[in-house]
């Protein structure tokens, strides 16, 4: 204490405000540098991702043929039309739900089985991984062309094999029969996407702690128990990623369907993404096509966001 009962101010105390200002200034500069570094990426994302989303949303309330310089506002007319008067929309909606249910179950299950097998020490394991992954890198339109040839009712591979085996009763017009056309396309989809799920599951399997596996085996756990109580819990993140990506991919299924049937026969393979394209680019009704796109986006968000919230809550409770 100094004279008069006042606290003495030391050089250290007087230097602290200066240090705080310097630290705050340095942090501010770091934030500015961070924003400067991500600004180009944000600009590209805004131009090529956010702007089209908002433009499609605005178009869904307008009438526009894609050529006229003017867009007339029609309110909810486009939505009322697709829900009440469009004879194709509900069929496409049903096909999209069927496709989605199959796409989030069949390719991931097969890919998981392949991942489990190829995670073991097998001869030629690396080559088998490459072979199973190879369809993923093929363009979907090329996959559609290849499988369309194999499904040809007269010269296709499958009907020729059935004929050679004496099973003529099983010969089908695989893409011309509305009862089997959607599922025939889905087989080609599975062939292309199984490898993607397999690679993600392989990454998850290789992250499983071998220490925990060995400890479980020492405690007397068999292979099934190790898989159930050690491997599966360790792969929650990989499973979530595969399911979400499979869901998003299935809901926007377009190119392989377009390349094989273009929605036929008699709209039996029509999908929401394909119908939005055909409304806009072929019928030249961008308002109704945008409305279908917005509905598809809403469906995607209603499915993906609650699932992610549930997974995050479940992981938080377990941690």
C-alpha positions as protocol buffer text, in pm:
chain_id: "A"
residue {
  index: 1
  type: UNK
  ca { x: 0 y: 0 z: 0 }
}
residue {
  index: 2
  type: UNK
  ca { x: 127 y: 346 z: -77 }
}
residue {
  index: 3
  type: UNK
  ca { x: 70 y: 675 z: 100 }
}
residue {
  index: 4
  type: UNK
  ca { x: -297 y: 750 z: 160 }
}
residue {
  index: 5
  type: UNK
  ca { x: -393 y: 380 z: 148 }
}
residue {
  index: 6
  type: UNK
  ca { x: -376 y: 358 z: -233 }
}
residue {
  index: 7
  type: UNK
  ca { x: -251 y: 39 z: -400 }
}
residue {
  index: 8
  type: UNK
  ca { x: 81 y: 67 z: -572 }
}
residue {
  index: 9
  type: UNK
  ca { x: 81 y: 3 z: -947 }
}
residue {
  index: 10
  type: UNK
  ca { x: 366 y: -220 z: -1054 }
}
residue {
  index: 11
  type: UNK
  ca { x: 513 y: -236 z: -1405 }
}
residue {
  index: 12
  type: UNK
  ca { x: 366 y: -587 z: -1444 }
}
residue {
  index: 13
  type: UNK
  ca { x: 15 y: -462 z: -1365 }
}
residue {
  index: 14
  type: UNK
  ca { x: 44 y: -174 z: -1610 }
}
residue {
  index: 15
  type: UNK
  ca { x: 166 y: -410 z: -1883 }
}
residue {
  index: 16
  type: UNK
  ca { x: -133 y: -646 z: -1858 }
}
residue {
  index: 17
  type: UNK
  ca { x: -383 y: -425 z: -2049 }
}
residue {
  index: 18
  type: UNK
  ca { x: -126 y: -383 z: -2326 }
}
residue {
  index: 19
  type: UNK
  ca { x: -79 y: -760 z: -2345 }
}
residue {
  index: 20
  type: UNK
  ca { x: -454 y: -813 z: -2360 }
}
residue {
  index: 21
  type: UNK
  ca { x: -486 y: -565 z: -2645 }
}
residue {
  index: 22
  type: UNK
  ca { x: -202 y: -733 z: -2832 }
}
residue {
  index: 23
  type: UNK
  ca { x: -358 y: -1076 z: -2786 }
}
residue {
  index: 24
  type: UNK
  ca { x: -700 y: -949 z: -2896 }
}
residue {
  index: 25
  type: UNK
  ca { x: -542 y: -783 z: -3201 }
}
residue {
  index: 26
  type: UNK
  ca { x: -357 y: -1102 z: -3292 }
}
residue {
  index: 27
  type: UNK
  ca { x: -676 y: -1307 z: -3262 }
}
residue {
  index: 28
  type: UNK
  ca { x: -862 y: -1056 z: -3476 }
}
residue {
  index: 29
  type: UNK
  ca { x: -594 y: -1079 z: -3743 }
}
residue {
  index: 30
  type: UNK
  ca { x: -614 y: -1460 z: -3732 }
}
residue {
  index: 31
  type: UNK
  ca { x: -990 y: -1447 z: -3782 }
}
residue {
  index: 32
  type: UNK
  ca { x: -951 y: -1207 z: -4075 }
}
residue {
  index: 33
  type: UNK
  ca { x: -687 y: -1431 z: -4230 }
}
residue {
  index: 34
  type: UNK
  ca { x: -917 y: -1731 z: -4183 }
}
residue {
  index: 35
  type: UNK
  ca { x: -1208 y: -1555 z: -4353 }
}
residue {
  index: 36
  type: UNK
  ca { x: -978 y: -1438 z: -4632 }
}
residue {
  index: 37
  type: UNK
  ca { x: -864 y: -1797 z: -4693 }
}
residue {
  index: 38
  type: UNK
  ca { x: -1213 y: -1947 z: -4705 }
}
residue {
  index: 39
  type: UNK
  ca { x: -1373 y: -1653 z: -4891 }
}
residue {
  index: 40
  type: UNK
  ca { x: -1302 y: -1794 z: -5243 }
}
residue {
  index: 41
  type: UNK
  ca { x: -1451 y: -2132 z: -5147 }
}
residue {
  index: 42
  type: UNK
  ca { x: -1753 y: -1963 z: -4989 }
}
residue {
  index: 43
  type: UNK
  ca { x: -1802 y: -1749 z: -5299 }
}
residue {
  index: 44
  type: UNK
  ca { x: -1791 y: -2053 z: -5529 }
}
residue {
  index: 45
  type: UNK
  ca { x: -2030 y: -2241 z: -5300 }
}
residue {
  index: 46
  type: UNK
  ca { x: -2271 y: -1947 z: -5289 }
}
residue {
  index: 47
  type: UNK
  ca { x: -2271 y: -1903 z: -5667 }
}
residue {
  index: 48
  type: UNK
  ca { x: -2295 y: -2268 z: -5770 }
}
residue {
  index: 49
  type: UNK
  ca { x: -2489 y: -2419 z: -5476 }
}
residue {
  index: 50
  type: UNK
  ca { x: -2684 y: -2167 z: -5269 }
}
residue {
  index: 51
  type: UNK
  ca { x: -2800 y: -1942 z: -5553 }
}
residue {
  index: 52
  type: UNK
  ca { x: -2945 y: -2231 z: -5762 }
}
residue {
  index: 53
  type: UNK
  ca { x: -3132 y: -2360 z: -5456 }
}
residue {
  index: 54
  type: UNK
  ca { x: -3292 y: -2023 z: -5388 }
}
residue {
  index: 55
  type: UNK
  ca { x: -3361 y: -1970 z: -5759 }
}
residue {
  index: 56
  type: UNK
  ca { x: -3538 y: -2308 z: -5787 }
}
residue {
  index: 57
  type: UNK
  ca { x: -3740 y: -2225 z: -5478 }
}
residue {
  index: 58
  type: UNK
  ca { x: -3845 y: -1892 z: -5633 }
}
residue {
  index: 59
  type: UNK
  ca { x: -3922 y: -2062 z: -5966 }
}
residue {
  index: 60
  type: UNK
  ca { x: -4158 y: -2304 z: -5795 }
}
residue {
  index: 61
  type: UNK
  ca { x: -4395 y: -2009 z: -5736 }
}
residue {
  index: 62
  type: UNK
  ca { x: -4370 y: -1884 z: -6093 }
}
residue {
  index: 63
  type: UNK
  ca { x: -4465 y: -1983 z: -6446 }
}
residue {
  index: 64
  type: UNK
  ca { x: -4176 y: -1982 z: -6692 }
}
residue {
  index: 65
  type: UNK
  ca { x: -4099 y: -2173 z: -7009 }
}
residue {
  index: 66
  type: UNK
  ca { x: -3722 y: -2124 z: -6993 }
}
residue {
  index: 67
  type: UNK
  ca { x: -3713 y: -1884 z: -7289 }
}
residue {
  index: 68
  type: UNK
  ca { x: -3942 y: -1594 z: -7207 }
}
residue {
  index: 69
  type: UNK
  ca { x: -3770 y: -1293 z: -7045 }
}
residue {
  index: 70
  type: UNK
  ca { x: -4060 y: -1262 z: -6801 }
}
residue {
  index: 71
  type: UNK
  ca { x: -4162 y: -1489 z: -6518 }
}
residue {
  index: 72
  type: UNK
  ca { x: -4519 y: -1460 z: -6394 }
}
residue {
  index: 73
  type: UNK
  ca { x: -4593 y: -1520 z: -6027 }
}
residue {
  index: 74
  type: UNK
  ca { x: -4858 y: -1790 z: -5976 }
}
residue {
  index: 75
  type: UNK
  ca { x: -4833 y: -1854 z: -5603 }
}
residue {
  index: 76
  type: UNK
  ca { x: -4907 y: -2212 z: -5499 }
}
residue {
  index: 77
  type: UNK
  ca { x: -5058 y: -2310 z: -5834 }
}
residue {
  index: 78
  type: UNK
  ca { x: -4763 y: -2532 z: -5929 }
}
residue {
  index: 79
  type: UNK
  ca { x: -4778 y: -2721 z: -5599 }
}
residue {
  index: 80
  type: UNK
  ca { x: -5155 y: -2762 z: -5623 }
}
residue {
  index: 81
  type: UNK
  ca { x: -5114 y: -2899 z: -5975 }
}
residue {
  index: 82
  type: UNK
  ca { x: -4849 y: -3159 z: -5891 }
}
residue {
  index: 83
  type: UNK
  ca { x: -5039 y: -3278 z: -5583 }
}
residue {
  index: 84
  type: UNK
  ca { x: -5389 y: -3285 z: -5736 }
}
residue {
  index: 85
  type: UNK
  ca { x: -5377 y: -3285 z: -6115 }
}
residue {
  index: 86
  type: UNK
  ca { x: -5043 y: -3437 z: -6215 }
}
residue {
  index: 87
  type: UNK
  ca { x: -5103 y: -3802 z: -6316 }
}
residue {
  index: 88
  type: UNK
  ca { x: -4732 y: -3886 z: -6296 }
}
residue {
  index: 89
  type: UNK
  ca { x: -4622 y: -3727 z: -5968 }
}
residue {
  index: 90
  type: UNK
  ca { x: -4765 y: -3981 z: -5724 }
}
residue {
  index: 91
  type: UNK
  ca { x: -4636 y: -4273 z: -5929 }
}
residue {
  index: 92
  type: UNK
  ca { x: -4291 y: -4114 z: -5930 }
}
residue {
  index: 93
  type: UNK
  ca { x: -4325 y: -4050 z: -5557 }
}
residue {
  index: 94
  type: UNK
  ca { x: -4409 y: -4417 z: -5494 }
}
residue {
  index: 95
  type: UNK
  ca { x: -4119 y: -4538 z: -5710 }
}
residue {
  index: 96
  type: UNK
  ca { x: -3881 y: -4302 z: -5531 }
}
residue {
  index: 97
  type: UNK
  ca { x: -3986 y: -4440 z: -5191 }
}
residue {
  index: 98
  type: UNK
  ca { x: -3943 y: -4799 z: -5310 }
}
residue {
  index: 99
  type: UNK
  ca { x: -3606 y: -4717 z: -5463 }
}
residue {
  index: 100
  type: UNK
  ca { x: -3492 y: -4538 z: -5148 }
}
residue {
  index: 101
  type: UNK
  ca { x: -3595 y: -4822 z: -4918 }
}
residue {
  index: 102
  type: UNK
  ca { x: -3403 y: -5070 z: -5132 }
}
residue {
  index: 103
  type: UNK
  ca { x: -3101 y: -4842 z: -5181 }
}
residue {
  index: 104
  type: UNK
  ca { x: -3040 y: -4785 z: -4809 }
}
residue {
  index: 105
  type: UNK
  ca { x: -3059 y: -5157 z: -4734 }
}
residue {
  index: 106
  type: UNK
  ca { x: -2939 y: -5377 z: -5020 }
}
residue {
  index: 107
  type: UNK
  ca { x: -2611 y: -5211 z: -5136 }
}
residue {
  index: 108
  type: UNK
  ca { x: -2492 y: -5136 z: -4779 }
}
residue {
  index: 109
  type: UNK
  ca { x: -2564 y: -5492 z: -4665 }
}
residue {
  index: 110
  type: UNK
  ca { x: -2382 y: -5646 z: -4960 }
}
residue {
  index: 111
  type: UNK
  ca { x: -2098 y: -5395 z: -4925 }
}
residue {
  index: 112
  type: UNK
  ca { x: -2071 y: -5475 z: -4555 }
}
residue {
  index: 113
  type: UNK
  ca { x: -2045 y: -5845 z: -4632 }
}
residue {
  index: 114
  type: UNK
  ca { x: -1772 y: -5782 z: -4889 }
}
residue {
  index: 115
  type: UNK
  ca { x: -1589 y: -5555 z: -4643 }
}
residue {
  index: 116
  type: UNK
  ca { x: -1593 y: -5822 z: -4373 }
}
residue {
  index: 117
  type: UNK
  ca { x: -1460 y: -6081 z: -4616 }
}
residue {
  index: 118
  type: UNK
  ca { x: -1193 y: -5858 z: -4769 }
}
residue {
  index: 119
  type: UNK
  ca { x: -1078 y: -5738 z: -4427 }
}
residue {
  index: 120
  type: UNK
  ca { x: -943 y: -6087 z: -4365 }
}
residue {
  index: 121
  type: UNK
  ca { x: -605 y: -6208 z: -4487 }
}
residue {
  index: 122
  type: UNK
  ca { x: -702 y: -6352 z: -4824 }
}
residue {
  index: 123
  type: UNK
  ca { x: -480 y: -6421 z: -5127 }
}
residue {
  index: 124
  type: UNK
  ca { x: -531 y: -6149 z: -5388 }
}
residue {
  index: 125
  type: UNK
  ca { x: -719 y: -5930 z: -5142 }
}
residue {
  index: 126
  type: UNK
  ca { x: -596 y: -5605 z: -5297 }
}
residue {
  index: 127
  type: UNK
  ca { x: -697 y: -5711 z: -5647 }
}
residue {
  index: 128
  type: UNK
  ca { x: -1043 y: -5818 z: -5528 }
}
residue {
  index: 129
  type: UNK
  ca { x: -1092 y: -5482 z: -5359 }
}
residue {
  index: 130
  type: UNK
  ca { x: -1002 y: -5304 z: -5682 }
}
residue {
  index: 131
  type: UNK
  ca { x: -1234 y: -5526 z: -5888 }
}
residue {
  index: 132
  type: UNK
  ca { x: -1531 y: -5469 z: -5658 }
}
residue {
  index: 133
  type: UNK
  ca { x: -1468 y: -5095 z: -5648 }
}
residue {
  index: 134
  type: UNK
  ca { x: -1418 y: -5054 z: -6023 }
}
residue {
  index: 135
  type: UNK
  ca { x: -1789 y: -5009 z: -6112 }
}
residue {
  index: 136
  type: UNK
  ca { x: -1801 y: -4703 z: -5885 }
}
residue {
  index: 137
  type: UNK
  ca { x: -1568 y: -4506 z: -6111 }
}
residue {
  index: 138
  type: UNK
  ca { x: -1769 y: -4583 z: -6426 }
}
residue {
  index: 139
  type: UNK
  ca { x: -2002 y: -4304 z: -6537 }
}
residue {
  index: 140
  type: UNK
  ca { x: -2366 y: -4391 z: -6456 }
}
residue {
  index: 141
  type: UNK
  ca { x: -2474 y: -4329 z: -6815 }
}
residue {
  index: 142
  type: UNK
  ca { x: -2212 y: -4581 z: -6931 }
}
residue {
  index: 143
  type: UNK
  ca { x: -2342 y: -4830 z: -6674 }
}
residue {
  index: 144
  type: UNK
  ca { x: -2695 y: -4769 z: -6806 }
}
residue {
  index: 145
  type: UNK
  ca { x: -2585 y: -4833 z: -7164 }
}
residue {
  index: 146
  type: UNK
  ca { x: -2404 y: -5155 z: -7071 }
}
residue {
  index: 147
  type: UNK
  ca { x: -2689 y: -5298 z: -6867 }
}
residue {
  index: 148
  type: UNK
  ca { x: -2945 y: -5191 z: -7122 }
}
residue {
  index: 149
  type: UNK
  ca { x: -2764 y: -5408 z: -7375 }
}
residue {
  index: 150
  type: UNK
  ca { x: -2748 y: -5701 z: -7131 }
}
residue {
  index: 151
  type: UNK
  ca { x: -3124 y: -5666 z: -7071 }
}
residue {
  index: 152
  type: UNK
  ca { x: -3208 y: -5665 z: -7444 }
}
residue {
  index: 153
  type: UNK
  ca { x: -3495 y: -5915 z: -7491 }
}
residue {
  index: 154
  type: UNK
  ca { x: -3355 y: -6056 z: -7818 }
}
residue {
  index: 155
  type: UNK
  ca { x: -2975 y: -6026 z: -7805 }
}
residue {
  index: 156
  type: UNK
  ca { x: -2910 y: -5949 z: -7439 }
}
residue {
  index: 157
  type: UNK
  ca { x: -2678 y: -6147 z: -7215 }
}
residue {
  index: 158
  type: UNK
  ca { x: -2936 y: -6256 z: -6959 }
}
residue {
  index: 159
  type: UNK
  ca { x: -3196 y: -6394 z: -7199 }
}
residue {
  index: 160
  type: UNK
  ca { x: -2922 y: -6565 z: -7401 }
}
residue {
  index: 161
  type: UNK
  ca { x: -2793 y: -6733 z: -7082 }
}
residue {
  index: 162
  type: UNK
  ca { x: -3145 y: -6843 z: -6988 }
}
residue {
  index: 163
  type: UNK
  ca { x: -3196 y: -6983 z: -7337 }
}
residue {
  index: 164
  type: UNK
  ca { x: -2866 y: -7169 z: -7321 }
}
residue {
  index: 165
  type: UNK
  ca { x: -2962 y: -7324 z: -6986 }
}
residue {
  index: 166
  type: UNK
  ca { x: -3304 y: -7429 z: -7118 }
}
residue {
  index: 167
  type: UNK
  ca { x: -3492 y: -7185 z: -6896 }
}
residue {
  index: 168
  type: UNK
  ca { x: -3694 y: -7012 z: -7165 }
}
residue {
  index: 169
  type: UNK
  ca { x: -3986 y: -6978 z: -6924 }
}
residue {
  index: 170
  type: UNK
  ca { x: -3787 y: -6724 z: -6725 }
}
residue {
  index: 171
  type: UNK
  ca { x: -3710 y: -6500 z: -7023 }
}
residue {
  index: 172
  type: UNK
  ca { x: -3836 y: -6148 z: -6964 }
}
residue {
  index: 173
  type: UNK
  ca { x: -3856 y: -5816 z: -7139 }
}
residue {
  index: 174
  type: UNK
  ca { x: -3659 y: -5681 z: -6844 }
}
residue {
  index: 175
  type: UNK
  ca { x: -3698 y: -5312 z: -6928 }
}
residue {
  index: 176
  type: UNK
  ca { x: -4024 y: -5338 z: -7121 }
}
residue {
  index: 177
  type: UNK
  ca { x: -4236 y: -5507 z: -6857 }
}
residue {
  index: 178
  type: UNK
  ca { x: -4368 y: -5252 z: -6610 }
}
residue {
  index: 179
  type: UNK
  ca { x: -4380 y: -5516 z: -6336 }
}
residue {
  index: 180
  type: UNK
  ca { x: -4005 y: -5578 z: -6336 }
}
residue {
  index: 181
  type: UNK
  ca { x: -3851 y: -5275 z: -6507 }
}
residue {
  index: 182
  type: UNK
  ca { x: -3787 y: -5074 z: -6188 }
}
residue {
  index: 183
  type: UNK
  ca { x: -3622 y: -5368 z: -6014 }
}
residue {
  index: 184
  type: UNK
  ca { x: -3415 y: -5450 z: -6323 }
}
residue {
  index: 185
  type: UNK
  ca { x: -3272 y: -5097 z: -6315 }
}
residue {
  index: 186
  type: UNK
  ca { x: -3210 y: -5131 z: -5944 }
}
residue {
  index: 187
  type: UNK
  ca { x: -2993 y: -5439 z: -6001 }
}
residue {
  index: 188
  type: UNK
  ca { x: -2765 y: -5224 z: -6219 }
}
residue {
  index: 189
  type: UNK
  ca { x: -2766 y: -4957 z: -5947 }
}
residue {
  index: 190
  type: UNK
  ca { x: -2661 y: -5214 z: -5687 }
}
residue {
  index: 191
  type: UNK
  ca { x: -2382 y: -5341 z: -5913 }
}
residue {
  index: 192
  type: UNK
  ca { x: -2240 y: -4990 z: -5935 }
}
residue {
  index: 193
  type: UNK
  ca { x: -2280 y: -4878 z: -5572 }
}
residue {
  index: 194
  type: UNK
  ca { x: -2184 y: -5185 z: -5368 }
}
residue {
  index: 195
  type: UNK
  ca { x: -1815 y: -5104 z: -5403 }
}
residue {
  index: 196
  type: UNK
  ca { x: -1863 y: -4757 z: -5257 }
}
residue {
  index: 197
  type: UNK
  ca { x: -2024 y: -4894 z: -4942 }
}
residue {
  index: 198
  type: UNK
  ca { x: -1757 y: -5163 z: -4924 }
}
residue {
  index: 199
  type: UNK
  ca { x: -1471 y: -4911 z: -4922 }
}
residue {
  index: 200
  type: UNK
  ca { x: -1630 y: -4700 z: -4647 }
}
residue {
  index: 201
  type: UNK
  ca { x: -1697 y: -5007 z: -4435 }
}
residue {
  index: 202
  type: UNK
  ca { x: -1340 y: -5127 z: -4491 }
}
residue {
  index: 203
  type: UNK
  ca { x: -1213 y: -4796 z: -4359 }
}
residue {
  index: 204
  type: UNK
  ca { x: -1430 y: -4841 z: -4053 }
}
residue {
  index: 205
  type: UNK
  ca { x: -1319 y: -5200 z: -3997 }
}
residue {
  index: 206
  type: UNK
  ca { x: -955 y: -5103 z: -4014 }
}
residue {
  index: 207
  type: UNK
  ca { x: -1021 y: -4846 z: -3741 }
}
residue {
  index: 208
  type: UNK
  ca { x: -1152 y: -5108 z: -3498 }
}
residue {
  index: 209
  type: UNK
  ca { x: -913 y: -5144 z: -3205 }
}
residue {
  index: 210
  type: UNK
  ca { x: -738 y: -5480 z: -3224 }
}
residue {
  index: 211
  type: UNK
  ca { x: -663 y: -5447 z: -2854 }
}
residue {
  index: 212
  type: UNK
  ca { x: -1035 y: -5464 z: -2776 }
}
residue {
  index: 213
  type: UNK
  ca { x: -1079 y: -5755 z: -3015 }
}
residue {
  index: 214
  type: UNK
  ca { x: -799 y: -5954 z: -2852 }
}
residue {
  index: 215
  type: UNK
  ca { x: -927 y: -5869 z: -2505 }
}
residue {
  index: 216
  type: UNK
  ca { x: -1274 y: -5996 z: -2598 }
}
residue {
  index: 217
  type: UNK
  ca { x: -1128 y: -6318 z: -2734 }
}
residue {
  index: 218
  type: UNK
  ca { x: -921 y: -6371 z: -2419 }
}
residue {
  index: 219
  type: UNK
  ca { x: -1242 y: -6328 z: -2216 }
}
residue {
  index: 220
  type: UNK
  ca { x: -1393 y: -6615 z: -2417 }
}
residue {
  index: 221
  type: UNK
  ca { x: -1603 y: -6425 z: -2673 }
}
residue {
  index: 222
  type: UNK
  ca { x: -1669 y: -6609 z: -2999 }
}
residue {
  index: 223
  type: UNK
  ca { x: -1665 y: -6448 z: -3345 }
}
residue {
  index: 224
  type: UNK
  ca { x: -2033 y: -6354 z: -3329 }
}
residue {
  index: 225
  type: UNK
  ca { x: -1997 y: -6191 z: -2989 }
}
residue {
  index: 226
  type: UNK
  ca { x: -1683 y: -6002 z: -3096 }
}
residue {
  index: 227
  type: UNK
  ca { x: -1869 y: -5876 z: -3401 }
}
residue {
  index: 228
  type: UNK
  ca { x: -2178 y: -5774 z: -3202 }
}
residue {
  index: 229
  type: UNK
  ca { x: -2016 y: -5615 z: -2898 }
}
residue {
  index: 230
  type: UNK
  ca { x: -1686 y: -5484 z: -3036 }
}
residue {
  index: 231
  type: UNK
  ca { x: -1693 y: -5442 z: -3413 }
}
residue {
  index: 232
  type: UNK
  ca { x: -2043 y: -5300 z: -3464 }
}
residue {
  index: 233
  type: UNK
  ca { x: -2023 y: -5035 z: -3187 }
}
residue {
  index: 234
  type: UNK
  ca { x: -1687 y: -4921 z: -3324 }
}
residue {
  index: 235
  type: UNK
  ca { x: -1839 y: -4876 z: -3671 }
}
residue {
  index: 236
  type: UNK
  ca { x: -2131 y: -4651 z: -3577 }
}
residue {
  index: 237
  type: UNK
  ca { x: -1979 y: -4353 z: -3756 }
}
residue {
  index: 238
  type: UNK
  ca { x: -1907 y: -4551 z: -4074 }
}
residue {
  index: 239
  type: UNK
  ca { x: -2257 y: -4697 z: -4075 }
}
residue {
  index: 240
  type: UNK
  ca { x: -2411 y: -4351 z: -4034 }
}
residue {
  index: 241
  type: UNK
  ca { x: -2203 y: -4210 z: -4320 }
}
residue {
  index: 242
  type: UNK
  ca { x: -2291 y: -4499 z: -4553 }
}
residue {
  index: 243
  type: UNK
  ca { x: -2664 y: -4479 z: -4477 }
}
residue {
  index: 244
  type: UNK
  ca { x: -2683 y: -4101 z: -4519 }
}
residue {
  index: 245
  type: UNK
  ca { x: -2487 y: -4103 z: -4846 }
}
residue {
  index: 246
  type: UNK
  ca { x: -2693 y: -4397 z: -4974 }
}
residue {
  index: 247
  type: UNK
  ca { x: -3013 y: -4213 z: -4885 }
}
residue {
  index: 248
  type: UNK
  ca { x: -2910 y: -3893 z: -5060 }
}
residue {
  index: 249
  type: UNK
  ca { x: -2788 y: -4084 z: -5366 }
}
residue {
  index: 250
  type: UNK
  ca { x: -3111 y: -4282 z: -5390 }
}
residue {
  index: 251
  type: UNK
  ca { x: -3338 y: -3980 z: -5364 }
}
residue {
  index: 252
  type: UNK
  ca { x: -3161 y: -3806 z: -5651 }
}
residue {
  index: 253
  type: UNK
  ca { x: -3151 y: -4116 z: -5873 }
}
residue {
  index: 254
  type: UNK
  ca { x: -3167 y: -3983 z: -6226 }
}
residue {
  index: 255
  type: UNK
  ca { x: -2896 y: -4072 z: -6475 }
}
residue {
  index: 256
  type: UNK
  ca { x: -2914 y: -4452 z: -6462 }
}
residue {
  index: 257
  type: UNK
  ca { x: -3296 y: -4444 z: -6491 }
}
residue {
  index: 258
  type: UNK
  ca { x: -3283 y: -4190 z: -6771 }
}
residue {
  index: 259
  type: UNK
  ca { x: -3021 y: -4390 z: -6958 }
}
residue {
  index: 260
  type: UNK
  ca { x: -3210 y: -4720 z: -6936 }
}
residue {
  index: 261
  type: UNK
  ca { x: -3581 y: -4637 z: -6964 }
}
residue {
  index: 262
  type: UNK
  ca { x: -3632 y: -4258 z: -6945 }
}
residue {
  index: 263
  type: UNK
  ca { x: -3910 y: -4332 z: -6696 }
}
residue {
  index: 264
  type: UNK
  ca { x: -4093 y: -4590 z: -6909 }
}
residue {
  index: 265
  type: UNK
  ca { x: -4263 y: -4813 z: -6986 }
}
residue {
  index: 266
  type: UNK
  ca { x: -4582 y: -4616 z: -6914 }
}
residue {
  index: 267
  type: UNK
  ca { x: -4404 y: -4411 z: -6642 }
}
residue {
  index: 268
  type: UNK
  ca { x: -4350 y: -4731 z: -6437 }
}
residue {
  index: 269
  type: UNK
  ca { x: -3989 y: -4635 z: -6360 }
}
residue {
  index: 270
  type: UNK
  ca { x: -4048 y: -4262 z: -6324 }
}
residue {
  index: 271
  type: UNK
  ca { x: -3863 y: -4096 z: -6032 }
}
residue {
  index: 272
  type: UNK
  ca { x: -3909 y: -3755 z: -5874 }
}
residue {
  index: 273
  type: UNK
  ca { x: -3566 y: -3631 z: -5985 }
}
residue {
  index: 274
  type: UNK
  ca { x: -3626 y: -3751 z: -6341 }
}
residue {
  index: 275
  type: UNK
  ca { x: -3977 y: -3608 z: -6351 }
}
residue {
  index: 276
  type: UNK
  ca { x: -3847 y: -3268 z: -6235 }
}
residue {
  index: 277
  type: UNK
  ca { x: -3596 y: -3275 z: -6521 }
}
residue {
  index: 278
  type: UNK
  ca { x: -3853 y: -3377 z: -6780 }
}
residue {
  index: 279
  type: UNK
  ca { x: -4101 y: -3114 z: -6664 }
}
residue {
  index: 280
  type: UNK
  ca { x: -3837 y: -2844 z: -6697 }
}
residue {
  index: 281
  type: UNK
  ca { x: -3620 y: -2946 z: -6991 }
}
residue {
  index: 282
  type: UNK
  ca { x: -3862 y: -3143 z: -7211 }
}
residue {
  index: 283
  type: UNK
  ca { x: -4207 y: -3004 z: -7130 }
}
residue {
  index: 284
  type: UNK
  ca { x: -4054 y: -2658 z: -7070 }
}
residue {
  index: 285
  type: UNK
  ca { x: -4255 y: -2592 z: -6756 }
}
residue {
  index: 286
  type: UNK
  ca { x: -3983 y: -2480 z: -6517 }
}
residue {
  index: 287
  type: UNK
  ca { x: -4232 y: -2379 z: -6250 }
}
residue {
  index: 288
  type: UNK
  ca { x: -4377 y: -2728 z: -6206 }
}
residue {
  index: 289
  type: UNK
  ca { x: -4034 y: -2887 z: -6245 }
}
residue {
  index: 290
  type: UNK
  ca { x: -3899 y: -2662 z: -5970 }
}
residue {
  index: 291
  type: UNK
  ca { x: -4195 y: -2748 z: -5747 }
}
residue {
  index: 292
  type: UNK
  ca { x: -4115 y: -3119 z: -5784 }
}
residue {
  index: 293
  type: UNK
  ca { x: -3752 y: -3042 z: -5700 }
}
residue {
  index: 294
  type: UNK
  ca { x: -3851 y: -2852 z: -5386 }
}
residue {
  index: 295
  type: UNK
  ca { x: -4072 y: -3141 z: -5275 }
}
residue {
  index: 296
  type: UNK
  ca { x: -3780 y: -3378 z: -5326 }
}
residue {
  index: 297
  type: UNK
  ca { x: -3553 y: -3149 z: -5123 }
}
residue {
  index: 298
  type: UNK
  ca { x: -3805 y: -3132 z: -4839 }
}
residue {
  index: 299
  type: UNK
  ca { x: -3838 y: -3512 z: -4835 }
}
residue {
  index: 300
  type: UNK
  ca { x: -3459 y: -3544 z: -4818 }
}
residue {
  index: 301
  type: UNK
  ca { x: -3432 y: -3300 z: -4527 }
}
residue {
  index: 302
  type: UNK
  ca { x: -3721 y: -3460 z: -4340 }
}
residue {
  index: 303
  type: UNK
  ca { x: -3546 y: -3795 z: -4354 }
}
residue {
  index: 304
  type: UNK
  ca { x: -3179 y: -3701 z: -4317 }
}
residue {
  index: 305
  type: UNK
  ca { x: -3194 y: -3434 z: -4045 }
}
residue {
  index: 306
  type: UNK
  ca { x: -3395 y: -3635 z: -3787 }
}
residue {
  index: 307
  type: UNK
  ca { x: -3174 y: -3938 z: -3848 }
}
residue {
  index: 308
  type: UNK
  ca { x: -2857 y: -3737 z: -3791 }
}
residue {
  index: 309
  type: UNK
  ca { x: -3005 y: -3576 z: -3480 }
}
residue {
  index: 310
  type: UNK
  ca { x: -3100 y: -3919 z: -3345 }
}
residue {
  index: 311
  type: UNK
  ca { x: -2753 y: -4059 z: -3414 }
}
residue {
  index: 312
  type: UNK
  ca { x: -2584 y: -3763 z: -3248 }
}
residue {
  index: 313
  type: UNK
  ca { x: -2809 y: -3796 z: -2944 }
}
residue {
  index: 314
  type: UNK
  ca { x: -2743 y: -4170 z: -2923 }
}
residue {
  index: 315
  type: UNK
  ca { x: -2368 y: -4119 z: -2946 }
}
residue {
  index: 316
  type: UNK
  ca { x: -2385 y: -3842 z: -2685 }
}
residue {
  index: 317
  type: UNK
  ca { x: -2578 y: -4064 z: -2444 }
}
residue {
  index: 318
  type: UNK
  ca { x: -2326 y: -4347 z: -2486 }
}
residue {
  index: 319
  type: UNK
  ca { x: -2028 y: -4117 z: -2435 }
}
